[in-house]
Every structure is written in C-alpha cells, then in structure tokens.
C-alpha cells in the first residue's frame, strides 16, 4: 500500500516552454501533497505544500507564478514549471501524506527535468 | 529555525557489521520521526517511523527515539552492500493539517563487501 506515482519520469524541453508534472496517490487519499526539488548531491528542498481544494502554500523564495500547483482531487496534484529555463533543470519529487498514524509521507519516483 | 542535524559522513562499514546512524533535532515539541533511504538518482523511500520513546524494530532495522535528549537513531544490523545509500532523517514538528517534514542533510552509508 501507500504508492505514489509521478509522470513523466523524465522530460527534456526547450527553454521557454512549460512542463506539467503529475503526482498521484494510487491506493490512498491524500488531502496534502508536497513538492520538492533536489539538485545533484544536495538535500531535498521543499518547494510547496499542496492542499486539496485550496491554494498551495509556497516556501520562501519559491515563485508561485513560476511553479503553478493544482490539487484538484484527493489523489492528484500537478506542478507546472512555466517558461522553463536551464536553471530549472532538477529532480522534482512529490510526496503524499497519508492521514493515518504519524502522518507519514510517501514519495513518488521523481521527475528529472532537463531544460535546454 | 527548526533544525535536524545528521553526521556529515560518509560512513563506511564492512558487510555484516552494525551501521549506526544518528540524528538530533532542535524542536522539543516534535511529534514523529522518520528514516528514509535514498539510492543515487532515486527518490526517498520510507524505512520506518517512530513516535514513542524507546526502540522500534523492523527486520534488520531498529529506530531508537529519546525525546529527552532530542535524539533519534537508526541501527542496521547485518549490513549488506545493498544498504549502501543516503539515509535521511526527517522530523514532523506538528500534527494536523499544517505539519510538514524537516529533513536532515542525510548521511551516506557505504557497506564494503
């Protein structure tokens, strides 16, 4: 149980285009999902908290107009990187919080974005 | 600023040995504690969580929590080369809708065959 999927797993795009990443909780409902970014050999950086039916909460320094988050259902959150630039190239990972004991977060497999 | 500290590592142990990974946290009111394993190029996967003082065992893994000392550890018995990865300690300082994890920087474990 507690499986989280992400799509796509890898994307290469041209500078200036927008990229949408989907995060799904497959076997549980997640009122809260999280989006992280990880650069090579660095730790996870929380970008935003996505709450079903309400606006996402962004961490300090993360541009909400650059990284659009939509959490339209209890099993799906999307992150859209708008007008992507090479510096946005990174490993984007979502997690979904299960509402049981300890409120455990389960991570998706991640999306590797390369902006040319 | 809520902080989670892990030894910088890397940690190297021979196959079959016990690997001991340590983590301290600054927020005394923290509710729950997690250990994740991350292989190179992959996303983190949950090993186990603990929220009560004492030990919690799951197979070769034992998590130990001491809230008075603000310390949580992970022991890996009979270490295998496949255990070689980065281990992330994460702390949940709150419960409820506003909770989110604070991660340590991780420690890289290498198990020598």
Interface residues (C-beta under 8 A of the other chain):
Chain A: X2 X31 X32 X34 X43 X44 X46 X49 X51 X91 X93 X97 X101 X102 X103 X104 X105 X106 X107 X108 X109 X110
Chain B: X31 X32 X34 X36 X42 X43 X44 X45 X46 X49 X51 X88 X90 X92 X95 X97 X99 X100 X101 X103 X104 X105 X106
